[in-house]
């Protein structure tokens, strides 16, 4: 498997488009039918399959229609904290709270000046 972080954006987009085309063909769906069911234009489908993904909204519609929306699952799930991570987060937040100085002057008190 290739390291996706080493790939250029255009390469990633082309790979996504190629993969979506393969999924569409495997499901025996024409570009026209995918466009109609997704609510996007035929030219948008052609562009997406050529790696020209300009509209995230259209991309999501195509993924949903092809039954591949689950590839975005990690992006929409809330991260669950373990009990120890939660404790550390709360502990750090409590530590960062400002503490009042002990024995200092209080509001309204005047300091006596001796010469």
ChimeraX attribute file (.defattr): number of C-alpha atoms within 10 A of each C-alpha:
attribute: neighborCount
match mode: 1-to-1
recipient: residues
	/A:1	3
	/A:2	6
	/A:3	6
	/A:4	10
	/A:5	8
	/A:6	9
	/A:7	11
	/A:8	9
	/A:9	12
	/A:10	12
	/A:11	13
	/A:12	15
	/A:13	18
	/A:14	17
	/A:15	15
	/A:16	18
	/A:17	22
	/A:18	16
	/A:19	14
	/A:20	22
	/A:21	20
	/A:22	13
	/A:23	16
	/A:24	18
	/A:25	12
	/A:26	9
	/A:27	10
	/A:28	10
	/A:29	14
	/A:30	13
	/A:31	19
	/A:32	15
	/A:33	12
	/A:34	19
	/A:35	21
	/A:36	13
	/A:37	14
	/A:38	20
	/A:39	13
	/A:40	17
	/A:41	15
	/A:42	17
	/A:43	12
	/A:44	19
	/A:45	24
	/A:46	17
	/A:47	14
	/A:48	23
	/A:49	22
	/A:50	17
	/A:51	21
	/A:52	16
	/A:53	20
	/A:54	11
	/A:55	10
	/A:56	9
	/A:57	11
	/A:58	19
	/A:59	19
	/A:60	15
	/A:61	19
	/A:62	24
	/A:63	18
	/A:64	14
	/A:65	16
	/A:66	17
	/A:67	11
	/A:68	15
	/A:69	14
	/A:70	11
	/A:71	9
	/A:72	11
	/A:73	10
	/A:74	9
	/A:75	9
	/A:76	8
	/A:77	8
	/A:78	8
	/A:79	8
	/A:80	8
	/A:81	10
	/A:82	9
	/A:83	9
	/A:84	9
	/A:85	11
	/A:86	12
	/A:87	12
	/A:88	12
	/A:89	13
	/A:90	12
	/A:91	11
	/A:92	11
	/A:93	10
	/A:94	10
	/A:95	10
	/A:96	9
	/A:97	8
	/A:98	7
	/A:99	7
	/A:100	7
	/A:101	7
	/A:102	6
	/A:103	6
	/A:104	7
	/A:105	10
	/A:106	7
	/A:107	6
	/A:108	6
	/A:109	7
	/A:110	8
	/A:111	7
	/A:112	6
	/A:113	5
	/A:114	4
	/A:115	3
